[in-house]
Every structure is written in structure tokens, then in C-alpha cells.
Amino acid sequence: MVKAIDFSNKVRKGLDKNWYEEMESINLHKIFYPIFLTNQTIEVCNTIVCYIILAYDNNSNWINLNADRLEDKHKILLGLNADINDAVYSDVINMRIVEIQDVIVDYLISITNWKWRTILSCFDFHAINIKIATEPTTSIDELDKAKINKAKGELLKEAIRQREVGENLLKEIKAEYVKTDRATNQDFHFEVTDEKRIDPLSWREYIKGLNDKGSKVY
């Protein structure tokens, strides 16, 4: 989200200021508000907000695809003049704070666009209707049977078309969200453009499942 990147670039130059109105103007206030409910100073809270944007946004120039992810996250925080040895930043980097994970997921959902919903709809249409179109026709009446088969043929064509539309859009978001994919793959063991995880609403439960199983998240 370009607006979020612009916002973070502004905030990092005044980390000790209250940026709530500006955050509200680009509709990010509800996403990041939980961070400001912690017992941290406003400077630390603003730093964490900037960190999340710069460490996960597909438009971030602070994500180095060729760097080790943990090293990359260290550099992002250092670029925000944060002390990476401070316990709170260490916890953020190493995904030890569930509330921060929730904020990250909310932010990830916010940077998706209409393509995710369309892909999900196309794939669902294909999965449901391909079964209907390929079921044997049981009608005894030859005329009815011919009509049914014709309708199934049209349905089959549309199901294939929907699948192709979805796959083409999937290719587009894979190209557009390379940085975010790398970030989530390294931190949460899934990519936001993975066909199996294409529904953004499933991401929170997936990550919660990793935590419940005691999997290493980061």
C-alpha cells in the first residue's frame, strides 16, 4: 500500500509525535490501534507501526530479497533507530507477541486487493461446477438427455474459463507481491499468493494453529 509506505516515511522522521489523525486519514487506525494499548512509549509504538509496514508491504524498498530474513528485519529496525537488543523489539522480531502477530495479519489483509476475492470466487466456481458438468446424465428421455448434456457442456466451458481467469490473476499477484510472499514465507511458513492460502480470512487461524502446535514462527 503506497499510502502506508508514505505514511511510515513521514512517521519515522518524528517517532515521538502523535500521528493518529494521519493514520485515521488513510484508514489504518483500527489496524494499528492495539499497538498503542500496550505499555510502551509512543516512540516505541510508532517504531513498531513503521516496522510492520516496511517489513511486510509489497511496495517496501526496505525488504531485501537476497538477505537473510532475520538480518533483514534487524536492518529495518536499525534503520528506524531502534535498539534491536531491547527486549520489546527482540520480541517483535522473533514473533513472541501474539497481539503483534494479529496486527501483522490485519495489515496483510489490508494490502490485498480485489484480485484475491476474484481468484477465490473463480476457483470456487470451477470446483463446484466441474463436478456438476461431469456427472453422468441419468435421464431416460433422449430429448431431455440432449438438453442436459448441452447445458453441461456450456457449464464445463464456463468452469474452465473461470479457472483460467483465476490462474491468470494468481500469476499477476505472484509478480506483484514477491516481497510480501518472502516475508510471510519466512515468518509464518506460507505465502499470501499461495493458491492453498488464497483466502485472506484464513490466515489468522492458520497462524494461530502454528502457535497452538508450538511451531517456530519467524
The 8 nearest C-alpha neighbors of each residue, nearest first, counted from 0:
[[1, 3, 2, 110, 58, 4, 56, 57],
 [0, 2, 4, 3, 5, 58, 59, 6],
 [3, 1, 5, 4, 0, 6, 25, 7],
 [2, 4, 6, 0, 1, 5, 7, 52],
 [3, 5, 1, 7, 6, 2, 8, 0],
 [6, 4, 2, 8, 3, 7, 1, 9],
 [5, 7, 3, 9, 4, 8, 2, 10],
 [8, 6, 10, 49, 4, 9, 5, 11],
 [9, 7, 5, 6, 11, 10, 4, 12],
 [8, 10, 6, 7, 11, 12, 5, 13],
 [11, 9, 7, 13, 12, 8, 14, 6],
 [12, 10, 14, 13, 8, 9, 7, 79],
 [13, 11, 10, 9, 14, 8, 7, 79],
 [14, 12, 10, 11, 15, 16, 9, 42],
 [13, 15, 42, 11, 16, 45, 10, 12],
 [14, 16, 42, 13, 41, 17, 45, 43],
 [17, 15, 14, 13, 18, 41, 42, 10],
 [16, 18, 19, 15, 41, 20, 14, 45],
 [19, 17, 21, 20, 22, 16, 10, 45],
 [18, 20, 22, 21, 17, 23, 28, 24],
 [21, 19, 23, 22, 18, 24, 17, 28],
 [22, 20, 24, 23, 18, 19, 25, 6],
 [23, 21, 19, 28, 27, 20, 24, 25],
 [22, 24, 26, 28, 20, 21, 25, 27],
 [23, 25, 21, 22, 26, 20, 27, 28],
 [24, 26, 23, 22, 27, 21, 2, 3],
 [27, 25, 23, 24, 28, 22, 29, 30],
 [26, 28, 30, 22, 29, 25, 23, 31],
 [29, 27, 23, 22, 31, 30, 32, 26],
 [30, 28, 32, 31, 27, 26, 33, 23],
 [31, 29, 27, 28, 32, 105, 102, 106],
 [30, 32, 28, 33, 29, 34, 102, 27],
 [31, 33, 29, 34, 35, 28, 30, 36],
 [34, 32, 36, 35, 31, 37, 30, 102],
 [35, 33, 32, 36, 31, 37, 44, 99],
 [34, 36, 33, 32, 37, 44, 41, 31],
 [37, 35, 33, 34, 38, 32, 39, 44],
 [38, 36, 35, 39, 34, 33, 44, 40],
 [37, 39, 36, 40, 35, 34, 41, 44],
 [40, 38, 37, 43, 44, 41, 35, 42],
 [41, 39, 43, 42, 44, 38, 35, 15],
 [40, 42, 44, 43, 45, 15, 39, 35],
 [43, 41, 15, 14, 45, 40, 44, 46],
 [42, 44, 46, 40, 41, 45, 39, 47],
 [45, 43, 41, 47, 46, 42, 35, 34],
 [46, 44, 48, 42, 47, 43, 14, 41],
 [45, 47, 43, 49, 44, 48, 50, 42],
 [46, 48, 50, 44, 45, 49, 51, 43],
 [49, 47, 45, 51, 50, 46, 44, 52],
 [50, 48, 7, 46, 52, 47, 51, 53],
 [49, 51, 47, 53, 48, 52, 54, 46],
 [52, 50, 54, 48, 49, 53, 55, 47],
 [53, 51, 49, 56, 50, 54, 55, 48],
 [52, 54, 50, 59, 51, 55, 56, 61],
 [53, 55, 51, 52, 50, 62, 56, 72],
 [56, 54, 179, 52, 53, 182, 51, 57],
 [57, 55, 59, 58, 52, 53, 179, 54],
 [56, 58, 179, 176, 178, 59, 55, 177],
 [59, 57, 56, 1, 0, 60, 4, 178],
 [58, 60, 56, 61, 53, 57, 62, 4],
 [59, 61, 62, 58, 53, 63, 57, 56],
 [60, 62, 59, 53, 63, 75, 54, 71],
 [63, 61, 60, 59, 54, 64, 178, 71],
 [62, 64, 66, 65, 61, 71, 60, 178],
 [65, 63, 66, 62, 178, 181, 67, 68],
 [66, 64, 63, 67, 68, 62, 71, 181],
 [67, 65, 63, 64, 71, 68, 70, 69],
 [66, 68, 70, 69, 71, 65, 64, 63],
 [69, 67, 71, 70, 66, 72, 185, 182],
 [70, 68, 72, 71, 67, 73, 92, 217],
 [69, 71, 73, 67, 68, 72, 74, 66],
 [70, 72, 68, 74, 69, 73, 66, 67],
 [73, 71, 75, 69, 74, 70, 68, 76],
 [74, 72, 70, 76, 71, 75, 77, 69],
 [75, 73, 77, 71, 72, 76, 78, 70],
 [74, 76, 78, 72, 77, 73, 71, 79],
 [77, 75, 79, 78, 73, 81, 74, 72],
 [76, 78, 80, 74, 79, 81, 75, 73],
 [79, 77, 75, 76, 80, 74, 81, 73],
 [78, 80, 76, 77, 81, 11, 75, 46],
 [81, 79, 77, 78, 76, 82, 46, 11],
 [82, 80, 77, 76, 79, 83, 78, 46],
 [81, 83, 84, 85, 80, 77, 88, 76],
 [82, 84, 85, 88, 81, 89, 73, 76],
 [85, 83, 82, 86, 89, 88, 87, 81],
 [84, 86, 83, 82, 88, 87, 89, 81],
 [87, 85, 89, 88, 90, 84, 83, 91],
 [88, 86, 90, 89, 85, 91, 84, 83],
 [89, 87, 91, 90, 86, 85, 83, 92],
 [88, 90, 86, 92, 87, 91, 83, 93],
 [89, 91, 95, 87, 93, 88, 92, 94],
 [92, 90, 88, 94, 89, 93, 87, 95],
 [93, 91, 89, 90, 94, 88, 72, 69],
 [92, 94, 90, 91, 95, 217, 89, 216],
 [95, 93, 91, 92, 96, 90, 217, 216],
 [94, 96, 90, 93, 91, 97, 92, 99],
 [97, 95, 99, 98, 94, 90, 91, 100],
 [96, 98, 100, 99, 101, 95, 94, 207],
 [99, 97, 101, 100, 96, 102, 33, 34],
 [100, 98, 102, 101, 96, 97, 103, 91],
 [99, 101, 97, 103, 98, 102, 104, 96],
 [102, 100, 98, 104, 99, 103, 105, 97],
 [101, 103, 99, 105, 104, 100, 30, 106],
 [104, 102, 106, 100, 101, 105, 107, 99],
 [103, 105, 107, 101, 106, 102, 108, 100],
 [106, 104, 102, 108, 103, 107, 30, 101],
 [105, 107, 109, 103, 104, 108, 102, 110],
 [108, 106, 104, 109, 110, 105, 103, 111],
 [107, 109, 105, 106, 111, 110, 199, 104],
 [108, 110, 106, 107, 111, 105, 112, 0],
 [111, 109, 107, 108, 0, 106, 112, 56],
 [112, 110, 108, 109, 115, 107, 113, 114],
 [111, 113, 114, 115, 110, 116, 109, 108],
 [114, 112, 116, 115, 117, 111, 118, 119],
 [113, 115, 117, 112, 116, 118, 168, 172],
 [116, 114, 118, 117, 113, 112, 119, 197],
 [117, 115, 119, 113, 114, 118, 120, 198],
 [116, 118, 114, 120, 119, 115, 121, 113],
 [119, 117, 165, 121, 115, 120, 116, 114],
 [118, 120, 116, 122, 117, 121, 123, 115],
 [119, 121, 117, 123, 118, 122, 124, 116],
 [122, 120, 161, 118, 124, 165, 123, 119],
 [121, 123, 125, 119, 124, 120, 162, 118],
 [122, 124, 120, 126, 125, 121, 119, 127],
 [125, 123, 121, 127, 122, 126, 128, 120],
 [124, 126, 158, 122, 128, 123, 127, 129],
 [125, 127, 123, 124, 129, 128, 122, 130],
 [128, 126, 124, 125, 129, 130, 123, 131],
 [127, 129, 131, 130, 125, 126, 124, 132],
 [128, 130, 132, 131, 125, 126, 127, 155],
 [131, 129, 128, 133, 132, 127, 134, 126],
 [130, 132, 128, 134, 129, 133, 127, 151],
 [131, 133, 151, 129, 155, 130, 134, 128],
 [134, 132, 130, 131, 129, 135, 151, 155],
 [133, 135, 131, 132, 130, 136, 129, 151],
 [136, 134, 137, 133, 132, 131, 148, 138],
 [137, 135, 138, 134, 144, 148, 147, 133],
 [136, 138, 135, 139, 144, 134, 140, 147],
 [139, 137, 144, 140, 136, 143, 141, 147],
 [140, 138, 141, 137, 144, 143, 136, 142],
 [139, 141, 143, 142, 138, 144, 145, 137],
 [140, 142, 144, 143, 145, 139, 138, 146],
 [143, 141, 145, 144, 140, 146, 147, 139],
 [144, 142, 146, 140, 145, 141, 147, 138],
 [143, 145, 141, 147, 142, 138, 146, 140],
 [144, 146, 148, 142, 143, 147, 141, 149],
 [147, 145, 149, 143, 144, 148, 150, 142],
 [146, 148, 144, 150, 149, 145, 143, 151],
 [147, 149, 151, 145, 150, 146, 144, 152],
 [148, 150, 152, 146, 151, 147, 145, 153],
 [151, 149, 147, 153, 152, 148, 154, 146],
 [152, 150, 132, 154, 148, 149, 153, 155],
 [151, 153, 149, 155, 150, 154, 148, 156],
 [154, 152, 156, 150, 155, 151, 157, 149],
 [153, 155, 151, 157, 152, 156, 158, 132],
 [154, 156, 152, 158, 153, 132, 157, 151],
 [157, 155, 153, 159, 154, 158, 160, 152],
 [156, 158, 160, 154, 159, 155, 161, 153],
 [157, 159, 125, 155, 161, 160, 156, 154],
 [160, 158, 162, 156, 157, 161, 155, 163],
 [159, 161, 157, 163, 162, 158, 156, 164],
 [162, 160, 121, 164, 158, 163, 159, 157],
 [161, 163, 159, 165, 160, 164, 122, 121],
 [162, 164, 166, 160, 165, 161, 167, 159],
 [165, 163, 161, 167, 162, 166, 160, 168],
 [164, 166, 118, 162, 168, 163, 121, 167],
 [165, 167, 169, 163, 168, 164, 162, 170],
 [168, 166, 170, 164, 169, 165, 163, 171],
 [167, 169, 171, 165, 170, 166, 164, 172],
 [168, 170, 166, 167, 171, 172, 165, 173],
 [171, 169, 173, 167, 168, 172, 166, 174],
 [172, 170, 168, 174, 169, 173, 175, 167],
 [171, 173, 175, 174, 169, 170, 176, 168],
 [174, 172, 170, 171, 176, 175, 192, 177],
 [173, 175, 172, 171, 176, 177, 170, 169],
 [174, 176, 172, 173, 177, 171, 57, 178],
 [177, 175, 57, 179, 173, 178, 172, 174],
 [176, 178, 180, 179, 174, 175, 173, 181],
 [179, 177, 57, 181, 180, 176, 182, 62],
 [178, 180, 182, 57, 55, 176, 181, 177],
 [181, 179, 190, 177, 183, 178, 182, 191],
 [180, 182, 184, 178, 179, 183, 185, 177],
 [181, 183, 179, 185, 180, 184, 55, 186],
 [184, 182, 186, 187, 180, 185, 190, 181],
 [185, 183, 188, 189, 190, 181, 182, 187],
 [184, 186, 182, 183, 188, 187, 217, 181],
 [217, 185, 187, 183, 184, 216, 188, 182],
 [186, 188, 183, 216, 184, 189, 185, 217],
 [189, 187, 184, 185, 186, 183, 190, 216],
 [190, 188, 184, 187, 183, 191, 193, 196],
 [189, 191, 180, 184, 193, 192, 183, 181],
 [190, 192, 193, 180, 197, 196, 189, 183],
 [193, 191, 190, 173, 197, 194, 172, 180],
 [194, 192, 190, 196, 195, 191, 197, 189],
 [193, 195, 197, 196, 192, 169, 191, 198],
 [194, 196, 193, 197, 198, 192, 189, 190],
 [197, 195, 193, 194, 198, 191, 201, 192],
 [196, 198, 194, 195, 193, 192, 199, 115],
 [197, 199, 200, 196, 201, 119, 115, 202],
 [200, 198, 201, 202, 108, 197, 196, 191],
 [199, 201, 198, 202, 203, 108, 204, 197],
 [202, 200, 199, 204, 198, 203, 205, 196],
 [201, 203, 205, 199, 204, 200, 206, 104],
 [204, 202, 206, 205, 201, 207, 104, 200],
 [203, 205, 207, 206, 202, 201, 208, 200],
 [204, 206, 208, 202, 203, 207, 201, 209],
 [207, 205, 209, 208, 203, 204, 202, 210],
 [208, 206, 204, 210, 209, 205, 203, 211],
 [209, 207, 211, 205, 206, 210, 204, 212],
 [208, 210, 206, 214, 212, 207, 211, 213],
 [209, 211, 213, 207, 208, 212, 214, 206],
 [212, 210, 208, 213, 209, 207, 214, 206],
 [213, 211, 209, 210, 214, 208, 207, 215],
 [214, 212, 210, 211, 209, 215, 216, 208],
 [215, 213, 209, 212, 210, 216, 211, 208],
 [214, 216, 217, 213, 209, 210, 187, 186],
 [215, 217, 187, 186, 214, 94, 209, 210],
 [186, 216, 93, 187, 185, 94, 215, 92]]
